[in-house]
Amino acid sequence: MPKNGGVALQRLQFDLGEQISRKEYLKRKRKRSKILRKRSKITYMLLCIFMALSIYIVIQLFIYKKYNSFKYVEGENVAAQAVYDIFFVTEGYTYNPVYSVNKMESSGDKEENILPSSNYRKINVTEDSIYGIKDKSLWKINKKSYEPVELIKDNVKKYIPTSSYIFYTSTNDKNLKSYNIETTEIKEFGLTGVEQLIVNDTYLFAVANNSIYRLNYDGQDKKKISKNANVSYAIEKDNIIYFVNRDDSNKIYRVDCDGNEMYKVADIKGVDGVSSVNGQKYMFVKDNNLYYINPDDDSTLWRYNMENGENDKIISSSVEILQNVDDTIFYKINKEMGVYLYNYKTNFLAMVTKRRVKEFVIDTYNLIDYKKVEIKE
């Protein structure tokens, strides 16, 4: 220890037998002092960065909890917003990512990872089950136990479940088939090149080779109803098929289920493509209004009134996919993470989750009482 409050001398290391001059000694001492000061600055800088990062994480967690769940937003529209379960697929942050299935309430609450690293894709829900494609097979997962059962080992491409049947396409020829849920019988319908599947209470509709075919559930009474149109995405509402017609610059057309009347809805364009099972992720009809993603306006969402011809922009963001439930649109924004909801009756807008969502489906069979949503005092 130094005496009389003096400063301790820095200890310098020498080789045995080494002799240096006083000038060389002082030179080495100054050099050593600079190295120590430099290390000290780096340590302080790293400490400051760590503290700043910790503060940032805490702030972001607070913001997430405040804005990710709409129970923290005041106003009567919050209390009036219905809450559903939402199932969604997230992608891992690896070179060859694995996919997990998650569940949460559409209010942003009660998130849980129900099928971690399971690689289920193209998920769908029914009253009792979750369905998904994994390793080219169709699986059924119990909603309560989350126990998976492999149903169809048939190189499944696309599918749509009902209470009695699962209609699906398989192999590279995209053959149309049905799976009887009660008997497990698989039946071929003799229709290939099927890109989309639509069902209502009476018929199965298949978009094959750019045309729309109507069939009974057993595959009989097959009828082409789209005449000479070149069909892209299609949906069904009240026995009317709405579809994007490639032969008319992707304008949206309609045809009744018997194929007797087909005409253009208006000079409005829809999204072109065949990657989804049908067009419900890109357009829907509600109260005689056609809601559609407008490719001529950076994929924003528009509403066309089929009675008076009014055409208005509803969502200004670039919408990637959507699902309509009651009066609420759930949607993903292009090149962004998360899922949003927008109620077009109350104009209520909220973020459901900020997770890296690849796809999602709303469980319309499980309405959670909106009165459970708490309003911040």
C-alpha positions in Angstrom: 0.0 0.0 0.0 1.3 3.5 -0.7 2.2 5.7 2.2 1.0 9.3 2.8 -1.8 9.0 0.3 0.5 8.4 -2.6 -0.6 6.6 -5.8 0.4 3.0 -6.2 2.9 2.2 -8.9 1.8 -0.1 -11.7 3.5 -3.4 -11.6 5.5 -4.1 -14.8 6.7 -7.5 -15.8 10.4 -8.1 -16.9 12.3 -11.1 -18.1 14.9 -12.4 -15.7 18.2 -10.7 -16.2 16.6 -7.9 -18.3 18.1 -4.5 -17.7 16.3 -1.3 -19.0 17.0 2.4 -18.8 14.9 4.8 -16.7 13.6 6.3 -20.0 12.5 2.9 -21.3 10.9 2.1 -18.0 8.8 5.3 -18.1 7.9 4.6 -21.7 6.6 1.2 -20.9 4.7 2.6 -17.9 2.9 5.2 -20.0 2.0 2.5 -22.6 0.6 0.2 -19.9 -1.4 3.0 -18.5 -3.0 3.8 -21.9 -4.0 0.1 -22.3 -5.6 0.1 -18.9 -7.5 3.3 -19.6 -8.7 1.9 -22.9 -9.9 -1.3 -21.3 -11.7 0.7 -18.6 -13.5 2.8 -21.3 -14.6 -0.4 -23.2 -15.9 -1.9 -19.9 -18.0 1.2 -19.1 -19.3 1.3 -22.7 -20.4 -2.3 -22.6 -22.0 -1.7 -19.2 -23.9 1.3 -20.5 -25.1 -0.7 -23.6 -26.2 -3.5 -21.4 -28.2 -1.1 -19.1 -29.7 0.7 -22.1 -30.7 -2.7 -23.7 -32.3 -3.8 -20.4 -34.3 -0.6 -20.1 -35.4 -1.0 -23.8 -36.6 -4.5 -23.2 -38.6 -3.5 -20.1 -40.2 -0.6 -22.0 -41.1 -2.9 -25.0 -42.6 -5.4 -22.6 -44.7 -2.7 -21.1 -45.8 -1.4 -24.5 -46.6 -5.0 -25.7 -48.8 -5.6 -22.6 -50.4 -2.2 -23.0 -51.1 -2.3 -26.7 -51.0 -5.9 -27.7 -54.2 -6.6 -25.7 -57.2 -4.4 -26.3 -58.4 -4.8 -22.7 -56.0 -1.9 -22.0 -57.8 0.4 -24.4 -60.6 2.5 -23.0 -63.9 3.0 -24.8 -67.3 1.4 -25.3 -66.2 -0.2 -28.5 -63.8 -2.4 -26.6 -66.5 -3.8 -24.4 -68.6 -4.5 -27.4 -65.9 -6.3 -29.3 -66.5 -10.1 -29.4 -63.5 -12.3 -28.4 -62.7 -15.6 -30.1 -59.9 -18.1 -29.9 -57.3 -17.7 -32.6 -54.9 -20.5 -33.7 -51.8 -19.4 -35.6 -48.6 -20.8 -36.9 -45.2 -19.2 -36.1 -41.9 -19.8 -37.9 -38.6 -20.5 -36.1 -35.6 -18.3 -36.6 -33.3 -20.9 -38.2 -32.0 -21.6 -41.7 -34.5 -24.5 -42.0 -37.3 -23.1 -39.8 -39.7 -25.4 -38.0 -43.3 -24.3 -37.4 -45.2 -24.2 -34.2 -49.0 -24.0 -33.6 -50.1 -21.5 -31.0 -53.4 -20.5 -29.4 -54.6 -17.2 -27.9 -57.7 -15.2 -27.4 -58.3 -12.5 -30.0 -58.1 -9.9 -27.2 -54.4 -10.7 -27.0 -54.7 -12.8 -23.8 -53.9 -16.3 -22.7 -51.3 -17.2 -25.3 -49.9 -20.7 -25.3 -47.8 -22.8 -27.5 -49.9 -25.9 -28.0 -47.9 -27.8 -30.6 -44.2 -26.6 -30.4 -41.9 -27.4 -33.4 -44.6 -29.7 -34.8 -44.4 -28.4 -38.4 -48.1 -28.4 -39.0 -49.2 -26.0 -41.8 -52.4 -25.0 -43.6 -54.3 -25.3 -40.3 -58.1 -25.3 -40.1 -60.6 -25.8 -37.2 -64.0 -27.4 -36.7 -66.1 -27.6 -33.6 -64.0 -30.3 -31.9 -60.7 -30.5 -33.9 -57.8 -28.7 -35.4 -56.5 -30.0 -38.8 -53.1 -29.5 -40.4 -50.8 -30.9 -43.0 -47.5 -32.3 -41.9 -45.1 -34.4 -44.0 -47.7 -34.5 -46.8 -50.2 -36.2 -44.5 -53.4 -34.7 -43.1 -53.6 -34.8 -39.3 -56.4 -34.2 -36.8 -55.7 -32.7 -33.4 -58.1 -32.9 -30.5 -58.9 -29.3 -29.3 -58.8 -30.3 -25.6 -55.9 -32.7 -25.4 -54.0 -31.6 -28.4 -53.4 -35.2 -29.2 -52.7 -35.6 -33.0 -53.9 -38.5 -35.2 -52.7 -39.1 -38.7 -55.8 -39.4 -41.0 -54.7 -39.4 -44.6 -51.3 -40.5 -45.9 -51.9 -39.5 -49.4 -49.6 -36.6 -50.3 -52.3 -34.1 -49.4 -52.1 -30.8 -51.2 -55.2 -28.9 -50.1 -58.2 -29.8 -48.1 -61.5 -28.5 -46.6 -63.2 -30.2 -43.6 -66.9 -30.5 -43.0 -68.8 -32.3 -40.2 -69.0 -35.5 -42.3 -66.3 -35.4 -44.9 -62.9 -34.0 -45.7 -62.5 -33.0 -49.3 -59.0 -32.9 -50.5 -56.6 -33.0 -53.4 -53.5 -35.3 -53.6 -50.5 -36.2 -55.6 -49.0 -34.0 -58.4 -52.1 -34.5 -60.5 -54.2 -32.8 -57.8 -56.9 -35.5 -57.8 -60.1 -34.6 -56.0 -61.0 -37.1 -53.3 -63.2 -37.3 -50.2 -62.5 -38.9 -46.8 -65.5 -40.1 -44.8 -64.9 -39.1 -41.2 -67.1 -41.8 -39.8 -66.1 -44.8 -42.0 -62.6 -43.6 -43.0 -63.4 -44.5 -46.6 -61.6 -42.6 -49.3 -63.3 -42.0 -52.6 -61.9 -40.6 -55.9 -64.1 -38.2 -57.9 -62.4 -38.5 -61.2 -61.4 -34.8 -61.4 -57.8 -33.7 -61.7 -56.0 -30.4 -61.8 -58.0 -29.1 -58.8 -56.6 -25.9 -57.4 -59.4 -24.7 -55.1 -62.2 -26.2 -52.9 -65.4 -24.6 -51.7 -68.3 -26.1 -49.8 -71.8 -25.0 -48.7 -74.6 -27.0 -47.1 -75.5 -28.6 -50.4 -72.6 -28.7 -52.8 -68.9 -29.1 -53.2 -67.3 -26.7 -55.7 -63.9 -27.3 -57.3 -61.9 -24.9 -59.4 -60.1 -27.2 -61.8 -58.2 -26.3 -65.0 -59.4 -22.7 -64.6 -63.1 -23.6 -64.5 -65.6 -24.0 -61.7 -67.3 -27.4 -61.2 -70.3 -28.1 -59.0 -70.6 -31.6 -57.5 -72.7 -33.4 -54.9 -70.9 -34.5 -51.7 -70.7 -38.0 -53.2 -69.0 -36.7 -56.4 -72.1 -37.2 -58.6 -73.9 -34.7 -60.8 -70.7 -32.9 -61.9 -71.5 -29.7 -63.7 -69.3 -26.9 -65.1 -70.9 -23.6 -64.1 -68.3 -21.0 -65.1 -68.8 -21.2 -68.9 -65.7 -19.7 -70.7 -64.2 -17.7 -67.8 -60.6 -18.2 -66.7 -61.1 -18.6 -62.9 -58.6 -17.5 -60.3 -59.7 -17.2 -56.6 -63.3 -17.9 -55.8 -65.7 -17.8 -52.8 -69.3 -18.7 -52.2 -72.1 -16.7 -50.5 -75.8 -17.5 -50.6 -75.5 -19.9 -53.5 -73.5 -17.4 -55.6 -69.9 -17.9 -56.5 -67.8 -14.8 -56.7 -64.5 -15.2 -58.6 -61.6 -13.4 -60.2 -61.7 -13.7 -64.0 -58.2 -13.7 -65.5 -59.7 -13.3 -69.0 -61.0 -9.8 -68.0 -57.9 -8.4 -66.3 -58.7 -10.0 -62.9 -62.1 -8.3 -62.6 -64.5 -9.9 -60.1 -67.4 -11.8 -61.5 -70.3 -13.8 -60.1 -72.3 -16.8 -61.2 -75.1 -18.6 -59.5 -74.7 -22.2 -58.4 -76.7 -23.5 -61.4 -74.5 -21.7 -63.8 -77.5 -20.0 -65.4 -76.4 -16.4 -64.9 -72.8 -15.1 -64.9 -71.7 -11.4 -65.1 -69.1 -8.9 -63.9 -69.8 -7.4 -60.5 -68.1 -4.2 -61.4 -64.8 -2.8 -62.8 -63.0 -3.9 -59.7 -60.0 -6.2 -59.5 -59.2 -9.0 -57.1 -56.1 -10.9 -56.1 -54.8 -13.5 -58.6 -53.3 -16.8 -57.5 -54.0 -20.3 -56.5 -51.9 -21.0 -53.4 -54.7 -21.0 -50.8 -57.5 -23.5 -50.7 -60.0 -20.8 -51.9 -60.4 -17.1 -52.0 -61.7 -16.5 -48.5 -58.4 -15.1 -47.4 -58.7 -12.4 -50.0 -62.4 -11.4 -50.3 -65.8 -12.0 -48.7 -69.4 -10.8 -48.9 -71.3 -9.4 -46.0 -74.7 -7.5 -46.1 -74.5 -7.2 -49.9 -71.1 -5.6 -49.7 -68.1 -7.2 -51.4 -64.9 -6.7 -49.5 -61.8 -7.4 -51.6 -58.0 -6.8 -51.5 -57.3 -4.3 -54.3 -54.1 -5.1 -56.2 -54.4 -1.7 -58.0 -54.0 0.1 -54.7 -51.1 -1.6 -53.0 -53.3 -4.5 -51.7 -55.4 -2.3 -49.5 -58.9 -3.5 -48.5 -61.9 -2.1 -50.3 -65.7 -2.4 -49.9 -68.0 -2.4 -52.9 -71.7 -1.9 -52.3 -73.5 -4.1 -54.8 -76.7 -2.1 -54.4 -75.6 1.5 -55.0 -72.1 1.0 -56.5 -70.2 2.8 -53.8 -66.6 1.7 -53.6 -64.6 2.7 -50.5 -61.2 2.0 -49.0 -61.7 0.2 -45.6 -58.1 -0.7 -44.5 -55.2 1.5 -45.8 -52.5 -1.0 -44.9 -51.3 -3.6 -47.5 -53.3 -6.7 -46.5 -51.6 -10.1 -47.0 -54.4 -12.4 -45.8 -57.7 -11.9 -43.9 -60.6 -13.7 -42.2 -64.0 -12.1 -41.6 -65.9 -13.1 -38.4 -69.2 -11.3 -37.7 -68.4 -7.6 -38.3 -64.6 -8.0 -37.6 -61.8 -8.5 -40.1 -58.7 -10.2 -38.8 -55.7 -9.6 -41.1 -52.0 -9.7 -41.6 -50.0 -6.8 -43.2 -47.6 -7.6 -46.0 -44.0 -7.9 -44.9 -44.9 -7.3 -41.2 -45.3 -9.5 -38.2 -48.4 -9.8 -36.2 -52.2 -10.0 -36.6 -54.7 -7.0 -36.4 -58.4 -6.8 -36.1 -60.7 -4.1 -37.5 -64.4 -3.9 -36.7 -66.1 -2.1 -39.7 -69.3 -1.4 -37.7 -67.6 0.4 -34.7 -64.3 1.3 -36.5 -62.5 -0.4 -33.6 -58.9 -1.2 -34.5 -56.4 -3.2 -32.4 -53.3 -5.5 -32.7 -54.0 -9.0 -31.6 -50.4 -10.2 -31.5 -46.9 -9.1 -32.5 -45.7 -12.6 -33.1 -44.1 -13.8 -36.3 -47.3 -15.2 -37.7 -47.2 -17.2 -40.9 -50.9 -18.1 -41.0 -53.9 -18.0 -38.7 -57.5 -19.1 -38.3 -60.2 -17.8 -36.1 -62.2 -20.4 -34.1 -65.7 -19.2 -34.8 -67.1 -22.2 -32.9 -65.8 -20.7 -29.6 -67.2 -17.3 -28.9 -65.8 -15.9 -25.6 -68.2 -13.6 -23.7 -67.1 -10.1 -24.5 -68.1 -9.0 -21.0 -65.0 -10.7 -19.7 -62.9 -8.0 -21.4 -61.8 -5.6 -18.7 -61.7 -1.9 -19.2 -58.8 0.0 -17.5 -60.2 2.4 -14.9 
